[in-house]
């Protein structure tokens, strides 16, 4: 009977031995978040691949000065030039246009360095250089 707890312990140990960490990303596909340096705007989006094997951006959420712009339809477009280089990402809705261009993605696909970004929200224009997107 003393062997039963040992057997249970070994069984639980083997069951828990699996790595709980998700697989590291192998492409730009996935969820990303960009926060402006002034903390006023957060853009969350998903990069995926469509039926024609072209990159798309969807599931976009924009929060600016605590106002959520997710209720309005936000159109998005992406131009990918290589596995680690994105020419531009554009988000557009009735009250906003956000553009990121000249984007480098690190080799671990965990961070984007956005050379230039412009945010036009409710008529207010802000530009930033060298901001980052991270996996969400």
C-alpha positions in Angstrom: 0.0 0.0 0.0 3.0 2.3 0.5 3.7 2.1 -3.2 0.4 3.7 -4.2 1.3 7.2 -3.1 4.7 6.9 -4.8 3.0 5.6 -8.0 0.5 8.5 -7.9 3.3 11.0 -7.3 5.3 9.7 -10.3 2.1 9.7 -12.4 1.4 13.3 -11.5 5.0 14.3 -12.0 4.9 12.9 -15.5 1.6 14.5 -16.3 2.9 17.9 -15.2 6.2 17.5 -16.9 4.9 19.0 -20.2 6.1 22.4 -20.9 3.3 24.9 -20.0 4.9 27.6 -22.2 3.3 28.2 -25.6 5.4 27.5 -28.6 7.5 30.6 -29.6 6.1 32.5 -32.6 7.6 31.6 -36.0 6.1 34.4 -38.1 4.5 37.8 -37.7 1.1 36.1 -37.5 -0.6 36.7 -34.1 -1.8 39.4 -31.7 0.2 42.6 -31.3 -0.1 45.7 -29.2 1.3 49.2 -29.7 1.3 51.8 -26.9 2.3 55.4 -27.7 5.1 56.9 -25.7 2.7 59.5 -24.2 0.4 56.7 -23.0 -2.6 58.2 -24.7 -3.2 55.5 -27.3 -3.2 51.7 -27.4 -3.7 49.8 -30.7 -4.2 46.0 -30.5 -4.5 44.0 -33.6 -4.1 40.5 -35.1 -2.0 39.7 -38.2 -3.2 36.6 -40.0 -3.1 35.0 -43.4 -6.1 34.8 -45.7 -7.2 32.0 -48.1 -4.8 33.4 -50.8 -1.9 33.2 -48.4 -1.7 37.0 -48.1 -1.2 38.8 -44.8 -4.2 40.5 -43.3 -4.9 42.6 -40.2 -8.1 42.1 -38.3 -9.5 42.2 -34.7 -8.4 45.8 -34.3 -9.0 47.7 -31.1 -8.1 51.3 -30.5 -8.3 53.0 -27.1 -7.4 56.7 -27.0 -7.7 58.8 -23.9 -9.8 56.1 -22.3 -12.2 56.1 -25.2 -12.7 52.8 -26.9 -13.0 53.1 -30.7 -13.7 49.4 -31.1 -17.4 49.9 -31.7 -16.9 51.6 -35.0 -15.6 49.5 -38.0 -11.9 49.8 -38.3 -10.4 48.9 -41.7 -6.8 47.7 -41.8 -4.3 47.0 -44.5 -0.7 45.6 -44.3 2.1 45.5 -46.8 4.7 42.9 -46.0 8.0 42.9 -47.9 9.7 39.9 -46.1 9.4 37.7 -43.1 11.0 40.3 -40.9 10.1 43.6 -42.7 6.8 45.3 -43.1 6.4 48.3 -45.3 3.3 49.7 -43.7 0.2 49.0 -41.6 -2.8 51.3 -41.9 -5.9 51.5 -39.7 -8.8 53.7 -40.8 -12.2 54.5 -39.3 -14.6 57.4 -39.4 -12.7 59.3 -36.7 -9.2 58.0 -37.0 -6.3 57.1 -39.3 -3.3 55.4 -37.8 -0.3 54.5 -39.9 2.9 52.6 -39.1 5.7 52.4 -41.7 9.2 51.0 -42.1 8.7 48.2 -39.5 11.4 45.7 -38.6 10.4 42.5 -36.8 13.0 40.8 -34.6 14.1 37.3 -35.4 12.2 35.9 -32.5 9.0 37.5 -33.9 8.3 39.0 -30.4 8.8 42.7 -31.2 8.4 45.2 -34.0 10.3 48.4 -34.2 8.2 50.9 -36.0 10.4 53.7 -37.5 7.5 56.1 -38.1 4.0 56.3 -36.8 1.2 58.8 -37.2 -2.0 59.0 -35.3 -4.9 61.2 -36.5 -7.7 60.7 -34.0 -10.7 63.1 -33.7 -8.6 65.7 -35.7 -5.7 65.6 -33.3 -2.4 64.7 -35.1 0.5 63.1 -33.3 3.7 61.5 -34.8 6.3 59.3 -33.2 9.6 57.7 -34.3 11.0 54.4 -33.2 8.1 53.0 -31.2 7.5 49.3 -30.6 4.9 46.7 -30.9 5.0 43.6 -28.7 3.1 40.3 -28.7 -0.2 40.5 -26.8 
